[in-house]
Amino acid sequence: MKGSQIKLLILNVEVNTQRLSVSELKNGIYLLRIIENGKEIASEKITVQH
């Protein structure tokens, strides 16, 4: 995936646990930002390959 563009995913947390299903995402590199109460509490780069 060299030269791939990084896509942005934002997950708003309203409960203690959230699950992210990547089955509908296309292959690629994503930056996952986890938002709680309007503030970013974590970010992680993930790679999706099916």
CNS distance restraints for C-alpha pairs under 8 A (distance, minus, plus):
assign (resid   1 and name CA) (resid  28 and name CA) 7.07 0.50 0.50
assign (resid   4 and name CA) (resid  28 and name CA) 6.98 0.50 0.50
assign (resid   4 and name CA) (resid  29 and name CA) 7.17 0.50 0.50
assign (resid   5 and name CA) (resid  28 and name CA) 7.75 0.50 0.50
assign (resid   5 and name CA) (resid  29 and name CA) 7.13 0.50 0.50
assign (resid   6 and name CA) (resid  28 and name CA) 7.22 0.50 0.50
assign (resid   6 and name CA) (resid  29 and name CA) 5.07 0.50 0.50
assign (resid   6 and name CA) (resid  30 and name CA) 5.22 0.50 0.50
assign (resid   6 and name CA) (resid  31 and name CA) 6.61 0.50 0.50
assign (resid   7 and name CA) (resid  28 and name CA) 7.64 0.50 0.50
assign (resid   7 and name CA) (resid  29 and name CA) 6.33 0.50 0.50
assign (resid   7 and name CA) (resid  30 and name CA) 4.57 0.50 0.50
assign (resid   7 and name CA) (resid  31 and name CA) 6.12 0.50 0.50
assign (resid   8 and name CA) (resid  30 and name CA) 5.52 0.50 0.50
assign (resid   8 and name CA) (resid  31 and name CA) 4.87 0.50 0.50
assign (resid   8 and name CA) (resid  32 and name CA) 6.21 0.50 0.50
assign (resid   8 and name CA) (resid  33 and name CA) 7.64 0.50 0.50
assign (resid   9 and name CA) (resid  30 and name CA) 6.55 0.50 0.50
assign (resid   9 and name CA) (resid  31 and name CA) 5.96 0.50 0.50
assign (resid   9 and name CA) (resid  32 and name CA) 4.74 0.50 0.50
assign (resid   9 and name CA) (resid  33 and name CA) 6.21 0.50 0.50
assign (resid  10 and name CA) (resid  32 and name CA) 5.79 0.50 0.50
assign (resid  10 and name CA) (resid  33 and name CA) 4.79 0.50 0.50
assign (resid  10 and name CA) (resid  34 and name CA) 6.00 0.50 0.50
assign (resid  10 and name CA) (resid  35 and name CA) 7.11 0.50 0.50
assign (resid  11 and name CA) (resid  32 and name CA) 7.22 0.50 0.50
assign (resid  11 and name CA) (resid  33 and name CA) 6.15 0.50 0.50
assign (resid  11 and name CA) (resid  34 and name CA) 4.88 0.50 0.50
assign (resid  11 and name CA) (resid  35 and name CA) 6.04 0.50 0.50
assign (resid  12 and name CA) (resid  34 and name CA) 5.99 0.50 0.50
assign (resid  12 and name CA) (resid  35 and name CA) 4.71 0.50 0.50
assign (resid  12 and name CA) (resid  36 and name CA) 5.95 0.50 0.50
assign (resid  13 and name CA) (resid  17 and name CA) 7.58 0.50 0.50
assign (resid  13 and name CA) (resid  18 and name CA) 6.74 0.50 0.50
assign (resid  13 and name CA) (resid  34 and name CA) 6.84 0.50 0.50
assign (resid  13 and name CA) (resid  35 and name CA) 5.92 0.50 0.50
assign (resid  13 and name CA) (resid  36 and name CA) 5.06 0.50 0.50
assign (resid  13 and name CA) (resid  37 and name CA) 7.76 0.50 0.50
assign (resid  14 and name CA) (resid  36 and name CA) 6.80 0.50 0.50
assign (resid  14 and name CA) (resid  37 and name CA) 7.86 0.50 0.50
assign (resid  22 and name CA) (resid  48 and name CA) 7.15 0.50 0.50
assign (resid  25 and name CA) (resid  48 and name CA) 7.44 0.50 0.50
assign (resid  26 and name CA) (resid  48 and name CA) 7.13 0.50 0.50
assign (resid  26 and name CA) (resid  49 and name CA) 7.88 0.50 0.50
assign (resid  27 and name CA) (resid  47 and name CA) 7.50 0.50 0.50
assign (resid  27 and name CA) (resid  48 and name CA) 4.89 0.50 0.50
assign (resid  27 and name CA) (resid  49 and name CA) 4.93 0.50 0.50
assign (resid  27 and name CA) (resid  50 and name CA) 6.61 0.50 0.50
assign (resid  28 and name CA) (resid  47 and name CA) 5.82 0.50 0.50
assign (resid  28 and name CA) (resid  48 and name CA) 5.34 0.50 0.50
assign (resid  28 and name CA) (resid  49 and name CA) 6.87 0.50 0.50
assign (resid  29 and name CA) (resid  45 and name CA) 7.03 0.50 0.50
assign (resid  29 and name CA) (resid  46 and name CA) 5.81 0.50 0.50
assign (resid  29 and name CA) (resid  47 and name CA) 4.49 0.50 0.50
assign (resid  29 and name CA) (resid  48 and name CA) 6.33 0.50 0.50
assign (resid  30 and name CA) (resid  45 and name CA) 5.70 0.50 0.50
assign (resid  30 and name CA) (resid  46 and name CA) 5.27 0.50 0.50
assign (resid  30 and name CA) (resid  47 and name CA) 6.24 0.50 0.50
assign (resid  30 and name CA) (resid  48 and name CA) 7.74 0.50 0.50
assign (resid  31 and name CA) (resid  43 and name CA) 6.93 0.50 0.50
assign (resid  31 and name CA) (resid  44 and name CA) 5.84 0.50 0.50
assign (resid  31 and name CA) (resid  45 and name CA) 4.50 0.50 0.50
assign (resid  31 and name CA) (resid  46 and name CA) 6.33 0.50 0.50
assign (resid  32 and name CA) (resid  43 and name CA) 5.43 0.50 0.50
assign (resid  32 and name CA) (resid  44 and name CA) 5.18 0.50 0.50
assign (resid  32 and name CA) (resid  45 and name CA) 6.03 0.50 0.50
assign (resid  32 and name CA) (resid  46 and name CA) 7.03 0.50 0.50
assign (resid  33 and name CA) (resid  40 and name CA) 6.65 0.50 0.50
assign (resid  33 and name CA) (resid  41 and name CA) 7.88 0.50 0.50
assign (resid  33 and name CA) (resid  42 and name CA) 6.06 0.50 0.50
assign (resid  33 and name CA) (resid  43 and name CA) 4.42 0.50 0.50
assign (resid  33 and name CA) (resid  44 and name CA) 6.70 0.50 0.50
assign (resid  34 and name CA) (resid  40 and name CA) 5.69 0.50 0.50
assign (resid  34 and name CA) (resid  41 and name CA) 5.83 0.50 0.50
assign (resid  34 and name CA) (resid  42 and name CA) 5.25 0.50 0.50
assign (resid  34 and name CA) (resid  43 and name CA) 6.03 0.50 0.50
assign (resid  35 and name CA) (resid  39 and name CA) 5.31 0.50 0.50
assign (resid  35 and name CA) (resid  40 and name CA) 4.38 0.50 0.50
assign (resid  35 and name CA) (resid  41 and name CA) 5.83 0.50 0.50
assign (resid  35 and name CA) (resid  42 and name CA) 7.40 0.50 0.50
assign (resid  36 and name CA) (resid  40 and name CA) 6.34 0.50 0.50
assign (resid  36 and name CA) (resid  41 and name CA) 6.46 0.50 0.50
